[in-house]
Structure formats: structure tokens, C-alpha cells
């Protein structure tokens, strides 16, 4: 078997890996690359292979940096099955449709500005129709249910504990008279999640491909939440807005659940909370449909007490006009909007209208890839470009990673210890270069018998 590393190599975005086994081509992930605008457009538009020659695709979970370019893959001729878990299928259906709508809306907005400058219009990467068409290629499989996906290749999904439906992909391969097991961890959760199950251990692994988003960093303790974050309390007391960029599925539900516990438990003053994302209500319904992903506590809560994602002072915003009105509404308020890296969607409009006010707080609660708007704000860049124009930053910008859905260094190493087998090769992916290289060294100490590689983009490795 041969694997070519085409995305999320020494970076955390655009996850994509092409496997060639028994003369077939298997695409593992097909994510959108998010970073510098020009580079992102080029990399997302152009695949380094012919999509028509790909036989099958496998998806670990529904985050856009892992599945967001599937409609473009379909647009360019891919017609094979896309294997994933049931929850991933349902989440990806709404996420891909939303991604197409966002691209269309952002393109229309940009084209108005380009027209005023006498520049030609640009087109979105894919349409809503193409997003809907590719979902028809999804084949959903339950956890721990082996399924043949190609000649000599059986896939099994084991819980990764990262977001609803997230999976580690176990590939049992029979090739040229040999058998071996290849494990792709996908994105690994921290364990002890307030909603999801812990990542499952995996046995008999010969080859390992593991993420390293936080390969050389430690998170804040799980007990840190918005009500114990002083900047949030001070901002609300001063009548400011707390702007939280958050992924619409997974992180948003975590934040809402945490705020519900804080406010209803009397640990935080009650303030209006707005979730400005058309995905929120749909995502909540998807959560309800998939108790197989919940830990026991959350399952019992949903069964007996109702949704943990609703409270009296919480408003979900679908309508665009209502979204625009939030920019004129005075604080105090908490405003949660997608995307988490502030690279697309309504959050960029809210940031453009809010970062100039020193009473406001921009609170990042997850990872921001290098060169994204979120990363620039966290790095203290001032001004920042939003919709191609400089915007002065006077609001406070903070981060809180206690809600992170990614395992940190110690949690990744703990998961590594639960991976059993005489692992011969390890490929470290999905991390900025410094994180991946540092984590590779930690693996070498932990697994001295294994050959550990940090691939670069386009690198080809033999697995046999």
C-alpha cells in the first residue's frame, strides 16, 4: 500500500490523504484548506489528482477542514462511495449545504466590492446543488461494524471522542499475500467530555497515522469554563459584547451547555445569549438523533430533562436580517457565531462591527490555523483585514482552550498508550510544524521500535 500526504501536513487544515492499494485509490478525508486567501483558493480549487480516478472515499468526521471539499470532488467527477458514521453523514449534510450557502453569500458580497473597483467577478468553489448531490454518495456505517470498502480493504469506525460521530478509521488490508492493520486516528478528543464518549482503544495496529494539533501543548483544566473566565464577567458588567467565534457543530453546543450550567447554577449573571448560526437548531436535532455518541450522563439528561442546549435567555438566529440587527443591539450580550477560525460566515461581519470598541471582548475557544483571521487577532495584529479592508482592533482578544475538542500532548500520549500492537511506522499529521515535530520526538521515546515520520505535503510513503 502507498499513501500520499496531500493536506494537513505540518499544518492543521485541508486534511487529505490518498491511498493506493490493490490497484485502487482510496481518498481518506477531503477537507477545505483555510489560510492565506490566495493560497486557499488555489489549493481548494485544484486537486493534485484526477477525482474521476478515485474509487472510494472515507471520512473521519464532519468538520469542514476534513469534509468541506467533497462537493468540489463530486463537481470534478468523483462518483464513488463515501464511508462514514451515521452522525457524520447527518452533520456533513447540513454543514456542506451551509458551506455552499456561505460561499455564495460571501462571493456576492465580495463581487459588489470588486465591481466598484472595476474587477471581474469570482465564483464560489461549489454550489448548493453540488453539496446536496455529494451527500447522496455517503454510506453510513455504525461504530465497530467492519465493512468492505475496496478489494482487500475492510474499514471499521471506532469512536474518537472529538465531535458527534467522529471516528478513528481502522483499515484491515490484505495485499500481495500479506495482512496488516492501518489506523488513522482522525482528530482525537480529550476524554472526559461533558457530552461525548471517550476515544476508544485500538488493538493489533501495525501502522499508525496520528494527529498532533496540540502535540507540544497542554490545555487548561476541564473545570475552566466561561463563568470562571474573568474577562467574560468584566465585559458583561461593563455592558460590552462577548463575541465568541465557534464552529457551529460541536463547539457551539459545548459553549451553550457550559453557559446554561453557569447561569442557571447562579455562577454567572444572566445575560442575553445569541447563537447566530442557521445550523444551530438543525445541529441540535442531529444531536438528539444520535445517542450512540453520548456519554452516560448526557444520555440520561436528554432522556429525562430535555435539551441541554436551550434556556430562556438564549436565542437562535437563522434570519440574515435578525443577524444584522445584532450589530446595532447594545450589550451586555454573548454572541456565538461561526466559523471558529473567523474565516467565513457571519462571524466576520460581527467582528468587523465589534472589534473597534474597547468595551468588547473577542473570545476564541478553539484552535485557529496559521494565517487565518482568528490567528491574526490572537497574535495581536492591528489592523486586520476583513473583507479586504483594514479594521482597527481596540477590543480585548483572549483565548480559552479548556473546551478544546482536541487532545493535548499528554492526552495524545495517553491515547497512544492505548493503541496496542507492534506499530512499525508512525506518520504524524494535522499539526503545525513545531507541534508535529515535537510530538514525533515524544513518540520516538514512547515507541522506540517504530519509525516515526512527519510528512511534508505531497510526500509518498510505502506501507507493507
Beta strands, then each sheet from edge to edge (+ up, - down):
strand 1: 2-7
strand 2: 16-21
strand 3: 24-28
strand 4: 56-58
strand 5: 81-84
strand 6: 138-140
strand 7: 147-150
strand 8: 153-159
strand 9: 167-175
strand 10: 178-184
strand 11: 207-211
strand 12: 241-245
strand 13: 272-276
strand 14: 314-317
strand 15: 333-337
strand 16: 361-364
strand 17: 384-386
strand 18: 389-391
strand 19: 396-399
strand 20: 425-429
strand 21: 451-453
strand 22: 460-462
sheet 1: 6+ 5+ 4+ 3+ 2- 1+ 22-
sheet 2: 7+ 8- 9+ 10- 11- 20- 21-
sheet 3: 14+ 13+ 15+ 12+ 16+ 19+
sheet 4: 17+ 18-
end
